């Protein structure tokens, strides 16, 4: 029987097998783990790493809902327990190229520290399933191991960093990544053996960047401004620079427009292109040498596999579930509260092609307005199973403030009672809901 909110943990497990592998220098063991078929990895001897974070000899690392690889520079021996056929050994990897990129960035960071200047601002771009996030993790891990404190920026709202889908985030990394949870934990995830990362979060509300490009660019600009302010006040962050993860390109028109916008807003100095010769050629033609920007092409790892819709959906659901309930290793207890319709103010940003329905009220805009439209959502069944962002601004602020504000956290609407006109809300912290603006996106979740 599963704990409430932890459906999937302790449910049916696929048949497992345990095998030992001896990896030669520069080999890697690639594996895939699902929610119901975890993979356990134990380092027996030698040295090994996952996304640049070193493994410790002895402990067992448990992976779920992930695709990863154990890499060794000097050779190692591991045992793997998981579903039959979950992994394999690979001889050819792009790690030499990736580590050379790290050394190049380190050289720039060293010069930046000596001169008190801005460190490298690196942005990784490429099509979907090119390994962008894996490379960002790797470069972040290596930078932290060198004593740097880079700011990592997540612009892929389909797989947000240290937050739920639909969010854009930034966090300064001063300690190692948690190999089993991907990035580590935020303070809302509870205590852990690795210091929590504190992300700055803005809410776009959709997992598709083409759903509302105008809104996406507005939120991106606000995040970039906040990061610039952070770096102006923090020498370690400024000289360490930032590493930016991006969404997979969907179309040349919108995708290229957003890349250009991000390059300008973040003052990108190094643009890394993964997995596409055409994209690299286009980026060189458009950006190489402009405003001190260098465009670099790197090979896609052979271990990168396509993520089907079912896997992506499972990862989204897992991210929301773990935000409220934690995971099997860190079980959290969210709080449920009931609030009247008159005591909660919910807003949403209309999609680019959305028409205004009778259930929403425009704030400061008329139908057909080309500006980003912020709509007041009247409490109704439309809120059922919605995840709402809690804005830092008060509920009576104007539309632009709501669009451009950071968020305090998220709540989940578990029930809407149209008879009593009350809403039941799940929150990670106890107490009354703050008198803030709540922002609704497209994210729905079933608390099963």
N, C-alpha and C positions, 0 to 999 in steps of 0.2 A: 504493500500500500504506500502511495506517495504522500508526502507532506503537501498541504494546500499550496498552490502556486509553484510546486516543484514537480509537476507532472513531467515524466521523462527521466527524472532521477530515480533510480530504483525500479524502473519498469523493465520490460522484456529486454534481455541482453542476447546478442548474437553469440553463437558458439565461438569460443576463443581457442587460440593455441599460443604457446610460448616458444620462441626461437632465440638463439644467440647469433650475433653477427660480429665478425672481425673486419673493421673498416681500415683500409690502407690510407696513407696520407692523401688528402684532397678528394677523398670519396665522401659520399653522403648517402644516408638512408632516408628515402622519401616515403611518407605515409599519409593516409587519409583516415580521419576518425569522425564518426557521426555521434549524435546525441545518445543513441541507444547501443552504439558499438564503439566504446572508448578504446584508446590505445595507450598502454602503459610502457614507458621507456625507462630503463635503468642503465646508467653508465657504470661498467664494472672496472675498467682500467683505461689509462690514456687520458686524452682531453678531447672534448667535443663541445659544440655550441649549436644553438637553434636561433636563427635570426640574429646572430652576433652575440647572444647572451650565453655565457659558459655554463655548462652543466656541472653538477657536483657528483663526485663518485659516491655511490651508495643509495641515495634517495630515489624513490620511484616517482616519475613525473606522469601524471594522468592527463590525457588530451581528449577533448570532446569537440565535435562540430568544428573541426579545423583541418587544414591541409598544410603540412610542414615538412621539414627535413632536418635530420641530425647530420651536421657536417664536422669533419675533423681535419685539422691541418697536419697533425703528426701521427695519426692513427689511434684507434681506440677499439674497445670491445664493449658491446651493449647487448642487453637482452630486451626483447620486445614481446609483450603479451597483448594480443588483440585478435580481431577477426582474421581468418585465413585469407591471404592475398591482400592484406591492407597496405603492404609496403614492399619496397624493392631497393636494391643497391644501385647507385648511379656512379659512373666513372667521370663523365664530362659535366662540369659545372662552370658557371661564369664567375665563381668566387674570386679568382685572381683579378679579374677586371673590376669587380666591386670593391675589393680592398684597396686597389690602386686609386680608385676614385676617393675612397676615404682618406688615403694619405695626401692626395692633392688638396682636399678640403682642410685637412689638418695643417698643411703648410700655410694656407690662407688664414686660418684661425690664429696661428702663431704670429704672423705678420700683423694681423689686426690687433692682437693684444699688445704687441710692442708699440704700435703707433696709436693705440686707443681708438681705432676705427671700427666700422661695422664689419662683422664677420660675414662669411658667405651665406647668401639666401638661396637655397636650392629648392627647385620645384621639379617634381617627377610627373611626367605626362605620358600618356599612351592609351591604347584602346583598352576595352574591358578585358580582364583576365590576362594582363601582361606582367603581373608581378610587381606593380607599383608599391603597394603597401608593404610587401615583403622587403623590398629594397629600402623603403623608409625606415622600417624597423631595424634593418641591418646597419644602416648609416647612423641611426640614433644610438644603437647599442655600442658601436665602436667609438663614437664620440664621447659617450659617458665613460667608457672604459679608459679614455685618455684624460679624464678629469674635466671634460667640457660640460656645459649646461645648456644644451640647445633647446630652442622652442620648437615643438612639433605642432604642425597645423594640419588639421583634417578637413578637407573640403569635399570629401566624398560622403554625401548625406545618406547614401545607401548603407554604408558601413562606417558609422561615426566612431571617432576615437574617444574612448572614455565616456561615452554618452549613448543615447538611444538613437535609432535611425531618424533622420530629418534634421539633425543638429550639425552645425559647424563648430569646431572646437579648436582650442590651442592650449598647450600645457608645456611648462618648462620641465625637462627631464634632468634630474640631478642624481638619480639612482637607476639601477639596472631595471630592465623590463622583466616582467613575470612571464616566463616562457609558456606556462600553461593557460593563462588568461589572455594572452596576446599582448596587451599594453601594460597591464597592471590593474590597479583598482583606484577608484576615486573615493573621497571620504564617505560618500553615501553607500558605498559597498561594504562598509564595516572594516574592522582591523585586519591586517594581514602581516605576513612575514616580510614583505617588501613595502617600504614607505609609500603611502597613497599619493597619487598625482592629483593636483588640483586644477581641473580644466576651466578655462574661460569658455562659456557656451553661449552661442547664439542659435536661434531656432528659425530654420527655413521652412520646415513643415512638410516637405515632400522628399521622396527618395530619388526623384528624377529631376535633374537640373534643367531639363527643357519644359517642365511643368509651368514654371514661372521664371524665366531668365532675368527679368527686371528685378524681381524680389531677390533672386539668388545673388545678383551683383550688388544689390543694396546691402544685404547681410554680409557679404564678403568684404565690402569696403569698410564696414563698421568693425569687423574683426581685425582687418589689417591696421586700422587706425589704433585700435587698442594694443596690438602687438608693438607698433612703433613707439607708443608711449611707454610700454613695458621696457623695451630695449633702451630707450633714452635714459631711464632711471636705473637700469641694472647692467653693470659693466660685464658681468659674466655672461648674461644672455646676449648682450650686444656683440661681444667678440666671438661667442660660440656660434652665432647666427641662427638661422631657422631652416627646417626641413619640411617641405610642404607636400602632402599627399593630395592627389586630385581624383576626381571621378573619371571613369572610363569615357572616352569620347564617343558621343552618339552620332553627331552630324558635324560636317565641316563648318557649316555656317555658325550655328550656335556654339559648338564646341570651341572653335578657333576664336570666336568673339570673347568667350569667357576666359580662355587662356591669355589672350591679350590684356583683358581687364585685370586678371590676377597678377600678371607680370608687372603691370604699372602700379597697382595698389600695394603690392608687397615688395616693390623694388628688387625683383628677382635678379640675381647676378649669374646663376648657373641654371640652365634649363636642361634636364636630363630626359631624353626620349627613349622609351622602352618599346620594343616589339613591333615597330612599324617603319619601314624605309620611307614610305610615302610621307608619313607624318614628320619624320626627321627632315626630309628634303623641304617640306613646306615651312617648318620652323626655322631652318637655316635661312631660307629665302626671306622670311618675314622679320626675324629677330636677331640673327647672329651679328654681333659687333655693335648693335644699337644700345646706347645707354650703358655701355660696359657689360653687356650680357653675352655670355658664352653658351652655345648650344652643343651638347654632347650626346652622342648616341651610345647606348649600352645594350648588350644582348639580353634577350629574354631567357630566363632559366628554363631548361627542359623539364624541370619539375613543376612548372606552372600548369595547372589544369583548369579547364572551364568549370565555372560554378553554375550549375543549373538552377532554375527558378525554385525548385523545392529546397535546395541547400541554402540559397539566399534567404528564402522565407523562414527557414528554421533558424538561421543566424539572427534574423531580425527579432523573431519571437524570443529567442534566448536572451538577447540583449535587454529587452524590456523586462522579461521575467527576473533576470538577475539584478536589474536595477532595484526592483521592489523586494524580491525574496532572497537575493544572494544565490549561492550555488551549493552543491553538496558539501563543500568544505567550509563555507561561511554562510550559514543560514541566517537570514534576516527576518525581522517581524515588522511588516508595515502596519500602519494604523488606518482604521476605517472611521470616517466621520460622515455625518449627514448635514447637508446645508440646503437652505431654501433657495428657490429660484431667484429671489430678489437679492440674495447675498453673494452671488457669484456673477462676475462679468466676463463673458467669453467672447473672444474675437477670432477672426480668421482672415487670412489674406486670400483674396480671390485668385484662382488660377488665371493664366493669360487669356483663356478663351471662355472663362466662366461667365454665366449670366446670373444676374442677381435674382434670387428667388424670394418668395414672400416670407421665408423663414429668417431672412437676415436683413439688417438695417445698415445702409452705408453711413460711414462717418466722414463727413467733409468731402464726399465725392458724389458725382452723379453717374448714372449709367452711360457708358461710352467714354468716360474719362480715361486718358492714356496713362495716368499715374498709377502707382501701386495702390490697389483698393483694399482698405482695411474694413471689414464688415463685422457688425455686431451680431452675434449668434444668440437668438432667443432660445432659452432652455427648452429642449424637446428631445424626442427619442434619437435625434441625430447625434446627440452627445454620447449615447450608449456605446460602451467599449472603446471610447476615445482616450488617447493619451494627450494631456494638455500641458503645455509649458507654462511655468509660473514666471511671469516677467518681473524684472526688478522695479518697474514703474507702477505707480498707483493705477487703479482701475479707471480713474477719471482723466487720465492723460490723453493728449491728442493722438491722432493716428500715426504721425511720423515717429513719435516717441515709442509707441508700441512696436512698430516695425523694426526700429533700429536698436532696441534695448537688448541687453544680455538677459539670461534667465537664471533664476535661483535654483530651479530644479523642475521636476515633473510630477504630475498626479495622474491617477487613472480613474475614469468614471465607470464604476462597476454597475450602477443601476440608476435609472431615471424613472421616478414615479409621477406620472402625469395627474394622478388623482390628488395626492397630497402636495404636489408641486415641490418635491424635494429630490435632491441628487445625493447619491452615496459615492464618496470619493475615497480612493486609496492613496495614502501619502507615505513617504519614507520617514517622516518625522511626526511626532505627536503634537497635539494642540490644534487650535482653530486655524482654518485656512487664512492666509494673509489677505489683506484688502488690496490685492494686486490684480493686474490684468492677466487673464488666462488666455493663452493662444492655442487655437486648435489647428492641427494640420491634417494630413490624410491618413496618419497612422492609426490603425485599429488593432486591438489585441484582445484575445479571449483568455481570461484568467481561469484556466482549467486545472 
